[in-house]
Amino acid sequence: MADDTAASRIEAAHARRHCFERNARDVAARRTIYIVVMTNPATIDADSAWAAFAARDRAYDGRFVVAVRTTGIYCKPSCPARHPRRENVLFYADGAVARAAGYRACLRCKPDEIGRDRIAVARAVALIEAAEEAMSLDALAAAVGYAPHHFHRLFKRATGVTPAAYARGLKARAVAEALKQEANVTDAIYEAGYSAPSRFYEGGARRLGMSPSVWARGGAGVTIRWAVADTSLGPLLVAATDKGLCRVSFDEDEAALRARFPKAEIVPGGSALTELAARVVAQVESPERDQNLPLDVRGTAFQEAVWQALRQTPPGETRTYADLAAAAGNPRAVRAAGTACGANPVAVIVPCHRAQRSDGGIGGYAYGLDRKRVLRHREGVDE
Protein backbone atom coordinates (compact mmCIF):
# COMPACT_ATOMS: atom_id res chain seq x y z
CA MET A 1 0.00 0.00 0.00
CA ALA A 2 2.86 2.39 0.83
CA ASP A 3 4.43 1.75 -2.56
CA ASP A 4 1.12 2.39 -4.32
CA THR A 5 0.71 5.70 -2.44
CA ALA A 6 4.26 6.76 -3.30
CA ALA A 7 3.76 5.80 -6.93
CA SER A 8 0.62 7.91 -7.02
CA ARG A 9 2.53 10.87 -5.65
CA ILE A 10 5.23 10.43 -8.27
CA GLU A 11 2.55 10.42 -10.98
CA ALA A 12 1.12 13.61 -9.47
CA ALA A 13 4.58 15.15 -9.44
CA HIS A 14 4.99 14.34 -13.14
CA ALA A 15 1.65 15.97 -13.87
CA ARG A 16 2.50 19.10 -11.88
CA ARG A 17 5.94 19.36 -13.49
CA HIS A 18 4.53 19.08 -17.00
CA CYS A 19 1.78 21.61 -16.37
CA PHE A 20 4.46 24.30 -16.56
CA GLU A 21 6.43 22.49 -19.26
CA ARG A 22 3.88 22.07 -22.02
CA ASN A 23 0.43 22.91 -23.25
CA ALA A 24 -2.41 20.45 -22.89
CA ARG A 25 -2.44 19.80 -26.62
CA ASP A 26 1.07 18.36 -26.40
CA VAL A 27 -0.24 15.31 -24.59
CA ALA A 28 -3.91 15.28 -25.46
CA ALA A 29 -3.56 12.02 -27.34
CA ARG A 30 -1.40 10.30 -24.76
CA ARG A 31 -2.68 7.05 -23.28
CA THR A 32 -1.09 5.75 -20.11
CA ILE A 33 -1.07 1.97 -19.70
CA TYR A 34 -0.79 0.51 -16.24
CA ILE A 35 -0.24 -3.09 -15.23
CA VAL A 36 -2.66 -3.85 -12.44
CA VAL A 37 -0.80 -5.17 -9.41
CA MET A 38 -2.33 -8.45 -8.28
CA THR A 39 -1.05 -11.24 -6.09
CA ASN A 40 -1.87 -13.86 -8.69
CA PRO A 41 0.62 -13.77 -11.60
CA ALA A 42 -2.04 -15.13 -13.92
CA THR A 43 -3.93 -11.83 -13.62
CA ILE A 44 -1.00 -9.75 -14.90
CA ASP A 45 -1.11 -8.91 -18.59
CA ALA A 46 1.84 -11.10 -19.57
CA ASP A 47 2.19 -9.65 -23.08
CA SER A 48 2.38 -6.06 -21.81
CA ALA A 49 4.73 -7.11 -19.02
CA TRP A 50 7.04 -8.93 -21.43
CA ALA A 51 7.06 -5.94 -23.81
CA ALA A 52 8.04 -3.65 -20.93
CA PHE A 53 10.75 -6.08 -19.80
CA ALA A 54 12.09 -6.49 -23.34
CA ALA A 55 12.29 -2.69 -23.67
CA ARG A 56 13.83 -2.34 -20.18
CA ASP A 57 11.17 0.29 -19.54
CA ARG A 58 11.89 2.08 -16.24
CA ALA A 59 8.28 3.27 -16.11
CA TYR A 60 7.23 -0.22 -15.02
CA ASP A 61 9.77 -0.59 -12.23
CA GLY A 62 7.88 -1.18 -8.99
CA ARG A 63 4.71 -2.33 -10.77
CA PHE A 64 5.75 -5.97 -11.10
CA VAL A 65 8.86 -8.16 -10.96
CA VAL A 66 10.20 -10.64 -13.47
CA ALA A 67 11.08 -14.13 -12.21
CA VAL A 68 13.44 -16.34 -14.21
CA ARG A 69 12.96 -20.09 -13.81
CA THR A 70 16.45 -21.05 -15.00
CA THR A 71 18.32 -18.83 -12.52
CA GLY A 72 15.86 -18.69 -9.63
CA ILE A 73 16.10 -14.89 -9.37
CA TYR A 74 13.64 -12.06 -9.87
CA CYS A 75 14.41 -8.66 -11.40
CA LYS A 76 12.82 -5.30 -12.01
CA PRO A 77 11.60 -4.68 -15.60
CA SER A 78 14.53 -2.38 -16.45
CA CYS A 79 17.23 -4.82 -15.30
CA PRO A 80 20.25 -4.41 -17.61
CA ALA A 81 21.18 -8.11 -17.47
CA ARG A 82 20.85 -10.29 -20.56
CA HIS A 83 17.26 -11.31 -21.16
CA PRO A 84 16.19 -14.94 -20.72
CA ARG A 85 13.95 -16.81 -23.15
CA ARG A 86 10.29 -15.90 -22.95
CA GLU A 87 9.20 -19.37 -21.84
CA ASN A 88 11.49 -19.17 -18.80
CA VAL A 89 9.86 -16.04 -17.40
CA LEU A 90 7.04 -15.47 -14.91
CA PHE A 91 5.61 -12.16 -13.69
CA TYR A 92 4.76 -11.47 -10.05
CA ALA A 93 3.15 -8.48 -8.37
CA ASP A 94 6.15 -7.74 -6.17
CA GLY A 95 9.25 -9.16 -4.53
CA ALA A 96 7.33 -10.63 -1.58
CA VAL A 97 5.21 -12.79 -3.86
CA ALA A 98 8.26 -13.84 -5.88
CA ARG A 99 10.17 -14.78 -2.71
CA ALA A 100 7.18 -16.82 -1.50
CA ALA A 101 7.39 -18.72 -4.78
CA GLY A 102 11.05 -19.57 -4.10
CA TYR A 103 12.91 -16.84 -6.03
CA ARG A 104 15.63 -14.52 -4.71
CA ALA A 105 16.32 -10.88 -5.60
CA CYS A 106 18.73 -9.99 -8.40
CA LEU A 107 21.92 -8.51 -6.95
CA ARG A 108 22.47 -6.40 -10.05
CA CYS A 109 19.20 -4.45 -10.35
CA LYS A 110 18.08 -4.80 -6.68
CA PRO A 111 14.33 -4.86 -7.36
CA ASP A 112 13.33 -4.58 -3.70
CA GLU A 113 14.76 -1.05 -3.47
CA ILE A 114 12.26 0.39 -5.94
CA GLY A 115 9.52 0.88 -3.36
CA ARG A 116 11.87 2.70 -0.98
CA ASP A 117 13.13 4.92 -3.79
CA ARG A 118 9.62 5.89 -4.88
CA ILE A 119 8.64 6.82 -1.34
CA ALA A 120 11.80 8.93 -0.92
CA VAL A 121 11.22 10.86 -4.15
CA ALA A 122 7.55 11.41 -3.28
CA ARG A 123 8.58 12.80 0.13
CA ALA A 124 11.16 15.05 -1.52
CA VAL A 125 8.61 16.42 -3.98
CA ALA A 126 6.27 17.24 -1.09
CA LEU A 127 9.09 18.99 0.78
CA ILE A 128 10.09 21.07 -2.26
CA GLU A 129 6.53 22.16 -2.90
CA ALA A 130 5.93 23.07 0.75
CA ALA A 131 9.20 24.96 1.26
CA GLU A 132 9.11 28.76 1.24
CA GLU A 133 12.84 28.91 0.50
CA ALA A 134 14.81 26.60 -1.77
CA MET A 135 16.20 23.57 0.04
CA SER A 136 19.80 22.55 -0.54
CA LEU A 137 20.47 19.11 -2.00
CA ASP A 138 22.20 18.07 1.22
CA ALA A 139 19.20 19.05 3.34
CA LEU A 140 16.73 17.39 1.00
CA ALA A 141 18.70 14.14 0.79
CA ALA A 142 19.17 14.03 4.55
CA ALA A 143 15.43 14.50 5.08
CA VAL A 144 14.65 11.38 3.03
CA GLY A 145 17.62 9.32 4.23
CA TYR A 146 19.91 9.19 1.19
CA ALA A 147 23.42 10.36 0.33
CA PRO A 148 23.22 13.61 -1.69
CA HIS A 149 24.98 12.40 -4.85
CA HIS A 150 22.91 9.20 -4.95
CA PHE A 151 19.61 10.98 -4.31
CA HIS A 152 20.39 13.55 -7.02
CA ARG A 153 20.57 10.74 -9.60
CA LEU A 154 17.55 8.97 -8.13
CA PHE A 155 15.35 12.09 -8.22
CA LYS A 156 16.31 12.93 -11.79
CA ARG A 157 15.66 9.36 -12.93
CA ALA A 158 12.21 9.40 -11.35
CA THR A 159 11.06 12.88 -12.36
CA GLY A 160 13.23 13.78 -15.35
CA VAL A 161 14.75 16.86 -13.66
CA THR A 162 17.06 17.58 -10.73
CA PRO A 163 15.60 18.75 -7.39
CA ALA A 164 16.86 22.29 -8.04
CA ALA A 165 15.35 22.32 -11.54
CA TYR A 166 12.06 21.04 -10.17
CA ALA A 167 11.95 23.92 -7.67
CA ARG A 168 12.89 26.46 -10.34
CA GLY A 169 10.22 25.06 -12.62
CA LEU A 170 7.53 25.61 -10.01
CA LYS A 171 8.50 29.26 -9.74
CA ALA A 172 8.88 29.70 -13.49
CA ARG A 173 5.34 28.44 -13.94
CA ALA A 174 4.17 30.85 -11.25
CA VAL A 175 5.89 33.77 -13.00
CA ALA A 176 4.36 32.88 -16.36
CA GLU A 177 0.90 32.73 -14.80
CA ALA A 178 1.44 35.95 -12.88
CA LEU A 179 2.56 37.78 -16.01
CA LYS A 180 -0.83 37.03 -17.53
CA GLN A 181 -2.51 38.80 -14.64
CA GLU A 182 -0.09 41.57 -13.66
CA ALA A 183 0.58 44.63 -15.79
CA ASN A 184 3.77 45.30 -13.83
CA VAL A 185 6.60 42.81 -14.32
CA THR A 186 8.08 43.45 -10.86
CA ASP A 187 4.71 42.76 -9.24
CA ALA A 188 4.48 39.48 -11.14
CA ILE A 189 7.94 38.43 -9.93
CA TYR A 190 7.05 39.07 -6.30
CA GLU A 191 3.68 37.37 -6.76
CA ALA A 192 5.49 34.23 -7.95
CA GLY A 193 7.40 34.02 -4.68
CA TYR A 194 10.80 35.49 -5.56
CA SER A 195 12.35 37.58 -2.78
CA ALA A 196 13.65 40.14 -5.30
CA PRO A 197 13.68 40.68 -9.09
CA SER A 198 17.39 39.84 -9.16
CA ARG A 199 16.61 36.32 -7.95
CA PHE A 200 14.23 35.82 -10.85
CA TYR A 201 16.76 37.01 -13.41
CA GLU A 202 19.32 34.57 -12.00
CA GLY A 203 17.26 31.56 -13.00
CA GLY A 204 13.68 32.07 -14.03
CA ALA A 205 14.34 34.38 -16.96
CA ARG A 206 16.58 31.82 -18.62
CA ARG A 207 13.81 29.23 -18.50
CA LEU A 208 11.32 31.62 -20.10
CA GLY A 209 13.79 32.14 -22.93
CA MET A 210 13.33 35.92 -23.18
CA SER A 211 12.99 38.92 -20.88
CA PRO A 212 9.78 39.07 -18.85
CA SER A 213 8.64 42.25 -20.61
CA VAL A 214 8.99 40.61 -24.03
CA TRP A 215 7.20 37.55 -22.67
CA ALA A 216 4.31 39.77 -21.55
CA ARG A 217 4.11 41.33 -25.04
CA GLY A 218 3.98 37.94 -26.73
CA GLY A 219 7.48 38.12 -28.22
CA ALA A 220 6.98 41.37 -30.15
CA GLY A 221 10.10 43.26 -31.14
CA VAL A 222 12.12 40.31 -32.47
CA THR A 223 13.65 40.67 -35.96
CA ILE A 224 13.70 37.54 -38.13
CA ARG A 225 15.67 37.34 -41.37
CA TRP A 226 14.68 34.75 -43.95
CA ALA A 227 15.64 33.20 -47.28
CA VAL A 228 14.51 30.26 -49.41
CA ALA A 229 17.38 28.05 -50.55
CA ASP A 230 17.45 25.32 -53.18
CA THR A 231 18.32 21.80 -52.01
CA SER A 232 18.19 18.34 -53.53
CA LEU A 233 15.08 17.72 -51.40
CA GLY A 234 13.25 20.83 -52.56
CA PRO A 235 13.03 24.49 -51.55
CA LEU A 236 14.02 25.12 -47.95
CA LEU A 237 12.99 28.10 -45.82
CA VAL A 238 15.81 29.30 -43.54
CA ALA A 239 14.95 31.92 -40.92
CA ALA A 240 17.01 33.25 -38.04
CA THR A 241 17.03 35.85 -35.27
CA ASP A 242 20.22 37.50 -34.08
CA LYS A 243 20.68 34.53 -31.72
CA GLY A 244 20.26 31.66 -34.20
CA LEU A 245 17.96 29.64 -36.42
CA CYS A 246 14.28 29.84 -35.51
CA ARG A 247 12.74 28.09 -38.52
CA VAL A 248 14.05 25.60 -41.07
CA SER A 249 11.34 23.96 -43.17
CA PHE A 250 10.65 22.51 -46.59
CA ASP A 251 8.00 23.98 -48.90
CA GLU A 252 7.38 27.11 -46.81
CA ASP A 253 7.78 30.78 -47.70
CA GLU A 254 7.58 34.27 -46.20
CA ALA A 255 3.81 34.02 -45.77
CA ALA A 256 4.16 30.84 -43.70
CA LEU A 257 6.85 32.51 -41.60
CA ARG A 258 4.64 35.54 -40.94
CA ALA A 259 1.78 33.28 -39.93
CA ARG A 260 4.05 31.55 -37.43
CA PHE A 261 5.56 34.78 -36.03
CA PRO A 262 2.79 37.39 -36.47
CA LYS A 263 4.30 39.93 -34.04
CA ALA A 264 7.90 39.74 -35.23
CA GLU A 265 9.59 41.98 -37.78
CA ILE A 266 10.14 39.77 -40.85
CA VAL A 267 12.84 41.00 -43.26
CA PRO A 268 14.75 39.46 -46.21
CA GLY A 269 17.97 37.78 -45.13
CA GLY A 270 20.44 39.38 -47.51
CA SER A 271 24.15 38.96 -46.90
CA ALA A 272 23.60 38.65 -43.14
CA LEU A 273 21.98 35.26 -43.66
CA THR A 274 24.01 33.98 -46.62
CA GLU A 275 26.68 32.07 -44.69
CA LEU A 276 24.25 30.57 -42.19
CA ALA A 277 21.86 29.46 -44.95
CA ALA A 278 24.75 27.81 -46.81
CA ARG A 279 25.65 25.83 -43.69
CA VAL A 280 22.02 24.71 -43.33
CA VAL A 281 21.95 23.51 -46.94
CA ALA A 282 25.24 21.67 -46.38
CA GLN A 283 23.67 19.79 -43.48
CA VAL A 284 20.64 18.83 -45.59
CA GLU A 285 22.93 17.42 -48.28
CA SER A 286 25.23 15.74 -45.74
CA PRO A 287 23.20 15.23 -42.53
CA GLU A 288 25.92 12.99 -41.13
CA ARG A 289 28.11 16.08 -40.72
CA ASP A 290 26.95 18.04 -37.70
CA GLN A 291 27.39 21.76 -38.43
CA ASN A 292 26.71 22.69 -34.77
CA LEU A 293 24.47 25.53 -35.90
CA PRO A 294 23.15 28.13 -33.42
CA LEU A 295 19.47 27.83 -32.54
CA ASP A 296 16.87 30.22 -31.16
CA VAL A 297 13.82 27.99 -30.81
CA ARG A 298 10.97 27.95 -28.34
CA GLY A 299 9.03 24.98 -27.09
CA THR A 300 7.72 23.45 -23.92
CA ALA A 301 10.33 21.99 -21.60
CA PHE A 302 9.25 18.51 -22.70
CA GLN A 303 9.57 19.40 -26.40
CA GLU A 304 12.96 20.99 -25.86
CA ALA A 305 14.15 17.89 -23.99
CA VAL A 306 13.07 15.70 -26.92
CA TRP A 307 14.81 17.99 -29.40
CA GLN A 308 17.98 17.93 -27.30
CA ALA A 309 17.87 14.13 -27.17
CA LEU A 310 17.62 14.07 -30.97
CA ARG A 311 20.58 16.42 -31.34
CA GLN A 312 22.59 14.12 -29.09
CA THR A 313 21.78 11.09 -31.26
CA PRO A 314 24.87 10.32 -33.38
CA PRO A 315 24.44 10.33 -37.17
CA GLY A 316 23.63 6.87 -38.47
CA GLU A 317 21.78 5.91 -35.27
CA THR A 318 18.06 6.02 -34.52
CA ARG A 319 15.91 6.50 -31.43
CA THR A 320 12.42 5.21 -30.81
CA TYR A 321 9.72 7.57 -29.61
CA ALA A 322 9.82 5.61 -26.36
CA ASP A 323 13.56 6.32 -26.08
CA LEU A 324 12.93 10.02 -26.61
CA ALA A 325 10.11 10.12 -24.07
CA ALA A 326 12.36 8.48 -21.48
CA ALA A 327 15.20 10.89 -22.28
CA ALA A 328 12.77 13.79 -21.78
CA GLY A 329 11.88 12.52 -18.33
CA ASN A 330 8.45 10.95 -18.93
CA PRO A 331 8.75 7.38 -20.26
CA ARG A 332 4.98 7.07 -20.71
CA ALA A 333 4.68 10.13 -22.96
CA VAL A 334 5.50 8.18 -26.13
CA ARG A 335 2.82 9.87 -28.22
CA ALA A 336 3.82 13.26 -26.85
CA ALA A 337 7.39 12.53 -28.01
CA GLY A 338 6.01 11.92 -31.49
CA THR A 339 4.10 15.20 -31.26
CA ALA A 340 7.31 16.97 -30.22
CA CYS A 341 9.05 15.58 -33.31
CA GLY A 342 6.20 16.88 -35.46
CA ALA A 343 6.51 20.31 -33.82
CA ASN A 344 10.26 20.50 -34.48
CA PRO A 345 10.81 24.03 -35.83
CA VAL A 346 14.19 23.37 -37.46
CA ALA A 347 14.08 20.37 -39.79
CA VAL A 348 17.31 18.36 -40.16
CA ILE A 349 19.13 20.66 -37.69
CA VAL A 350 17.16 18.94 -34.96
CA PRO A 351 17.30 15.53 -36.67
CA CYS A 352 13.80 14.17 -36.09
CA HIS A 353 14.39 11.93 -39.13
CA ARG A 354 16.35 9.75 -36.66
CA ALA A 355 13.14 8.99 -34.72
CA GLN A 356 11.14 5.84 -35.38
CA ARG A 357 8.54 3.52 -33.87
CA SER A 358 9.43 0.82 -31.36
CA ASP A 359 8.48 -1.88 -33.88
CA GLY A 360 11.15 -0.60 -36.27
CA GLY A 361 8.70 1.25 -38.49
CA ILE A 362 9.89 4.56 -39.89
CA GLY A 363 7.08 6.56 -38.27
CA GLY A 364 5.89 9.92 -39.60
CA TYR A 365 7.63 13.05 -40.85
CA ALA A 366 6.25 16.57 -41.23
CA TYR A 367 7.74 16.98 -44.71
CA GLY A 368 6.92 13.57 -46.15
CA LEU A 369 8.31 10.09 -45.66
CA ASP A 370 10.26 10.20 -48.93
CA ARG A 371 12.42 13.01 -47.54
CA LYS A 372 12.83 11.17 -44.26
CA ARG A 373 14.03 8.04 -46.08
CA VAL A 374 16.56 10.04 -48.10
CA LEU A 375 17.96 11.75 -45.01
CA ARG A 376 18.25 8.42 -43.19
CA HIS A 377 19.85 6.80 -46.24
CA ARG A 378 22.45 9.57 -46.38
CA GLU A 379 23.39 8.68 -42.82
CA GLY A 380 23.57 4.97 -43.65
CA VAL A 381 20.20 4.00 -42.13
CA ASP A 382 17.79 1.93 -44.22
CA GLU A 383 14.37 0.59 -43.38
Stockholm file with secondary structure:
# STOCKHOLM 1.0

chainA/1-383         MADDTAASRIEAAHARRHCFERNARDVAARRTIYIVVMTNPATIDADSAWAAFAARDRAYDGRFVVAVRTTGIYCKPSCPARHPRRENVLFYADGAVARAAGYRACLRCKPDEIGRDRIAVARAVALIEAAEEAMSLDALAAAVGYAPHHFHRLFKRATGVTPAAYARGLKARAVAEALKQEANVTDAIYEAGYSAPSRFYEGGARRLGMSPSVWARGGAGVTIRWAVADTSLGPLLVAATDKGLCRVSFDEDEAALRARFPKAEIVPGGSALTELAARVVAQVESPERDQNLPLDVRGTAFQEAVWQALRQTPPGETRTYADLAAAAGNPRAVRAAGTACGANPVAVIVPCHRAQRSDGGIGGYAYGLDRKRVLRHREGVDE
#=GR chainA/1-383 SS CHHHHHHHHHHHHHHHHHHTTSCGGGGTTCCCCCCCCCSSGGGSCHHHHHHHHHTTCGGGBTTBEEEETTTTEEECTTCCSCCCCGGGEEEESSHHHHHHTTCEECTTTCGGGHHHHHHHHHHHHHHHHHCSSCCCHHHHHHHHTCCHHHHHHHHHHHHSSCHHHHHHHHHHHHHHHHHHHCSSHHHHHHHTTCSSHHHHHHHHHHHHTSCHHHHHTTTTTCEEEEEEECCTTSCEEEEECSSSEEEEEETCCHHHHHHHSTTSEEEECTHHHHHHHHHHHHHHHCTTSCCCCCBCCCCCHHHHHHHHHHHTSCTTCCEEHHHHHHHTTCTTCHHHHHHHHHTCSBBTTBCGGGEECTTSCCCCCTTCHHHHHHHHHHTTCCC
#=GC SS_cons         CHHHHHHHHHHHHHHHHHHTTSCGGGGTTCCCCCCCCCSSGGGSCHHHHHHHHHTTCGGGBTTBEEEETTTTEEECTTCCSCCCCGGGEEEESSHHHHHHTTCEECTTTCGGGHHHHHHHHHHHHHHHHHCSSCCCHHHHHHHHTCCHHHHHHHHHHHHSSCHHHHHHHHHHHHHHHHHHHCSSHHHHHHHTTCSSHHHHHHHHHHHHTSCHHHHHTTTTTCEEEEEEECCTTSCEEEEECSSSEEEEEETCCHHHHHHHSTTSEEEECTHHHHHHHHHHHHHHHCTTSCCCCCBCCCCCHHHHHHHHHHHTSCTTCCEEHHHHHHHTTCTTCHHHHHHHHHTCSBBTTBCGGGEECTTSCCCCCTTCHHHHHHHHHHTTCCC
//
